[in-house]
Amino acid sequence: MAYANLADLVARFGQAELVQLTDTTNIPPTTVDEARVAVKLEDAQAFVDGYVGQVYRLPLAGCAKPLPGGAVELVPPPLLTRLTCDLARYYLYDDLAPENEVYRRYKAALGELEAIAAGRVQLSCPWGGSPGVAL
């Protein structure tokens, strides 16, 4: 289960920023390089798994999100979606000053992941249940 995707990044940071960060072939930039985004999302998820895997069996089962009509969809814990997006966004930038908002969000994500790995923060599902099996 992927913790985040391109649509999650667009919802959080906007299409324009992703175009600017990924389209290196058109001047001015016009499209999102989906392959570049996918690589950064995979890198971010692997990084997240390094922390989450210290306290939960991987892969996570996911959160059971109710759908209309009584069906259920397994989705990642919302916290992991946000953290994965913040990390992937940071990875898309080439150089950032410490006062940059993207860098500050990256550092905050690291702190949250360290808290998860130390057992100070548990992953939760807004609809109840657990996203996975604790070790």
C-alpha positions as CSV (number, residue, x, y, z in Angstrom):
1,M,0.0,0.0,0.0
2,A,1.4,3.4,-1.0
3,Y,1.2,5.9,1.8
4,A,0.8,8.8,-0.7
5,N,0.4,9.5,-4.4
6,L,0.6,12.4,-6.9
7,A,-3.0,13.4,-6.1
8,D,-2.1,13.7,-2.4
9,L,0.9,16.0,-3.3
10,V,-1.2,18.2,-5.5
11,A,-3.9,18.5,-2.9
12,R,-1.4,19.6,-0.3
13,F,1.0,21.7,-2.3
14,G,-0.7,22.6,-5.6
15,Q,-0.2,21.6,-9.2
16,A,1.9,24.7,-10.0
17,E,4.6,23.9,-7.4
18,L,4.9,20.3,-8.7
19,V,5.2,21.5,-12.3
20,Q,7.9,24.0,-11.3
21,L,9.8,21.3,-9.4
22,T,9.6,18.5,-11.9
23,D,9.3,19.8,-15.5
24,T,12.9,20.3,-16.6
25,T,12.3,19.9,-20.3
26,N,9.9,22.7,-21.1
27,I,10.6,26.4,-20.7
28,P,8.4,27.6,-19.1
29,P,7.5,24.4,-17.2
30,T,4.1,23.1,-18.2
31,T,3.6,19.5,-16.9
32,V,4.3,17.4,-13.8
33,D,6.9,14.8,-14.4
34,E,5.0,11.9,-12.9
35,A,8.0,9.5,-13.1
36,R,10.1,11.9,-11.0
37,V,7.3,12.4,-8.5
38,A,6.9,8.6,-8.2
39,V,10.6,8.1,-7.5
40,K,10.5,10.7,-4.7
41,L,7.3,9.2,-3.2
42,E,9.0,5.8,-3.2
43,D,12.1,7.2,-1.5
44,A,9.9,8.9,1.1
45,Q,7.9,5.8,1.8
46,A,11.0,3.7,2.2
47,F,12.3,6.3,4.7
48,V,9.0,6.3,6.6
49,D,9.0,2.4,6.6
50,G,12.5,2.5,8.2
51,Y,10.9,4.2,11.3
52,V,7.5,2.6,11.3
53,G,9.0,-0.8,10.8
54,Q,10.6,-0.5,14.2
55,V,7.3,-0.8,15.9
56,Y,4.8,-2.2,13.3
57,R,5.0,-5.3,11.1
58,L,5.4,-4.2,7.5
59,P,3.6,-4.0,5.2
60,L,0.9,-2.2,7.1
61,A,-2.6,-3.6,6.6
62,G,-4.1,-0.1,6.4
63,C,-7.1,1.7,7.8
64,A,-10.6,0.5,7.0
65,K,-12.3,3.6,5.6
66,P,-16.1,3.2,5.2
67,L,-17.5,4.0,1.7
68,P,-21.0,4.8,0.7
69,G,-23.1,1.7,0.4
70,G,-21.4,-0.1,3.3
71,A,-18.2,-1.0,1.4
72,V,-14.7,-0.5,3.0
73,E,-11.5,0.7,1.4
74,L,-8.1,0.1,3.0
75,V,-6.1,3.3,3.1
76,P,-2.9,4.4,4.8
77,P,-3.1,6.1,8.1
78,P,-3.5,9.8,7.4
79,L,-0.5,10.7,9.5
80,L,1.7,8.6,7.2
81,T,0.2,10.2,4.1
82,R,1.1,13.7,5.4
83,L,4.6,12.7,6.5
84,T,5.3,10.9,3.2
85,C,4.1,14.0,1.2
86,D,6.3,16.3,3.3
87,L,9.4,14.1,2.8
88,A,8.7,13.7,-1.0
89,R,8.3,17.4,-1.4
90,Y,11.6,18.0,0.4
91,Y,13.3,15.4,-1.9
92,L,12.0,17.3,-5.0
93,Y,13.9,20.4,-4.0
94,D,17.6,20.7,-4.8
95,D,18.6,23.2,-2.2
96,L,16.9,24.7,0.8
97,A,17.8,27.1,3.5
98,P,17.0,26.0,7.1
99,E,14.4,28.8,7.4
100,N,12.5,27.5,4.3
101,E,9.0,26.2,5.1
102,V,9.7,23.0,3.1
103,Y,12.8,22.3,5.2
104,R,10.9,23.1,8.5
105,R,8.2,20.6,7.5
106,Y,10.9,18.0,6.6
107,K,12.5,18.4,10.1
108,A,9.1,18.2,11.8
109,A,8.4,15.0,9.9
110,L,11.7,13.5,11.1
111,G,10.7,14.4,14.7
112,E,7.3,12.7,14.3
113,L,8.9,9.6,12.8
114,E,11.4,9.4,15.6
115,A,8.4,9.6,18.1
116,I,6.7,6.8,16.3
117,A,9.8,4.6,16.3
118,A,10.3,5.3,20.0
119,G,6.7,4.3,20.8
120,R,5.7,7.8,22.0
121,V,3.2,8.1,19.1
122,Q,1.0,5.4,17.8
123,L,-0.5,5.2,14.3
124,S,-4.2,5.5,14.4
125,C,-7.2,5.2,12.0
126,P,-9.8,7.9,12.2
127,W,-12.5,5.3,11.5
128,G,-11.4,3.0,14.4
129,G,-9.2,0.0,14.4
130,S,-5.4,-0.3,13.9
131,P,-3.5,0.1,10.7
132,G,-1.2,-2.8,11.5
133,V,0.2,-5.2,13.9
134,A,2.5,-3.8,16.6
135,L,5.8,-5.7,17.1
